[in-house]
Amino acid sequence: MIRQRTRLIFFTIAVAFIASVAHADVVWPALYVVDSHFRFWYVVVLGLLLEAGVLRWRLISDTRKALLVSFVANAFSATVGIYVLAFGMLGWHLIVDNFVKGTFASFNKIATIGLMLIGSIFLEMLVARGIWKYPLRQTLPVFILGNILSYGVIVADLFVFGGWHRQF
């Protein structure tokens, strides 16, 4: 037992030393999407309100509950989901970059935004289904509307206003 702890401590120190001299400069398109998400957080709030309004109109009779469902789904998507999606896109690049010229090729940029949009919608639907048991078919259009608003602003930021050229 002491020997295992000694190895673990040595390994931790070695990794910390190696990490302190390493210069990681790995960037992939999903990080730009995440950056735009956080840069335009107020658009996510508008999307949340839009989703809550449509939930109230189509599915939930109580306004406060509609706001709660939309808030919890968006909070999960914006905290846990955004990082799962961003790091999940690394798997995409491990495979697709072998066939496409460059991580930042137009195809990869568009695919990243599209896949992250679909992933966000799916995660929010799962939260609504998992906690409140709402049918997926009825929540799908709601979360599509809210996420299209958010990702529409991200597309404008990255493609129209030059967000792809930001330095990290």
N, C-alpha and C positions, 0 to 999 in steps of 0.2 A: 504494500500500500504506500509506504514512504517512497519507494522507488518510482512508482507511477506519478506521485505528486511532484517529485523532483524532475522527472521528464516533462511533465506538463508545464512546470514553471520555466524550465530551460526553453521549451518550445515557444512559450509565450514571449519570453525575452528575445529570442531569436527572431520571431516574426515581427515584433515591435521594432527591432533594430533594422531589419530588412525593409520594413515599410517606411521607416524614417528616411532612408536613402533612396527609395524608389520615387520616380517621378511619373505618376499616372496622368496621362492626358487622353484618356479614352472618352470620346463623345459620340453619341449616336442620335439620330433624329428624335427619338422619344424624349430625350432630355430637353430639347427645344419645345416640345409640346407641353411637357410638365412646367417648364419655365413660363410659357404663355398662360397656362392655366392659373398659375399663382400670380402672374402679373395682372390678369384681368379677373380677379376673384369676384368682383362685383357683378360680372356677367353671369357667373355661376349662381349668385344670389337671385338674379332675375330669372334664370332658368328654373331654380327651385320654386319661385313664386308661380311661374308659368305651369310647372308640373303640378303644384298644389291646386291651382285653379282648375286644371283639366281633371285631376283626381276628384275634386269636389263636384265637378259637373257630371262626370261619367260613372264614378264608382263609390265615393264616400260622401255621405250626407252631412257629416260634421266638418266644418271648416278647420277647426283646430286639429282634428285627427288627420285631415288631408295635409296640412302643413307639417305635422309630425312625421308622417310617412315620407314625404318628400325630403324633409330635413335629414332624417336618419339615413335614407338611401343615398343622398348626396354626400353626407358626412363620411359614410363608409367609402364611397367612390373616391372622394377627395383625399382621404387619409391613407387607407390601406390599399384601395384599388389602384390609385394612380401609380404607386410604386410597384405593385405587382405587374401592372401593364407595362410600365417603363422597363423594368428588368426582364420581363417576359419577351420584350421586343429584341433583347440580345440574342435569344434563341432564333428568332426570325433572321437576324443578320448572320448568324453562324451558318445558316443554310442558304439563304437567298443571295448573300453577297458573293457566293461562288458562281452565280449565274448572271448577276447584274454588275455593271461596272461602277463600283463605289458604294459605300454606305450612304452617301448623300446624293445618290442618283435620284432623279425625279420620281422614278417608280417607287423607290424606298420611302421617300418623303410622303407621297400620297398614300402608300400602303400603311405606313405608320399611323397617320392620322385616321385613316379608315378603320384599321384594326383596333386602335385605341377607342374610337367612337363606339364601335360594336361592343367592345369589352366593357366600357362604362355602362352602356345600356343594359347589357346582360347582368352585370354585377348589381345594378340598382334594382332590376327586376327580381333577382334572387333574394335581395334583402326584403323587398316588399312581400315576396312569396314566403320566405323563411320565417319572418316575424309575424306577419298579419294574415298569411294564407290567401292573399289575393291571387286570382287567376292570372297566369302569365299573359294570356291573350288580351286581357283587359288593361293590363299595365304597360304592355309593349308600346302602344301609340303615345302614351303619356311620357314615358321616359325617352322615347325617340325625339319628341318635340323639345323637351328641355335640353337634351344633349346636343341636338343640332344647333340650338342657339349658342351654346358654349363653344362647340367646335367650329361653328361658323366664324366666330370672332377670332379663334386661334388660326384658322386658315387665312383670314384677312391679315392678321398680324404677321404671320410667317411668310406668306407669298406676296402680299401687296405692300406691306410696310417694312419689308427687309429683315424680319426676325431671324431668318436663317443665318444671317451674318453677324449675330451677336457673339461677343466673346464671353466665355465662362471664366 
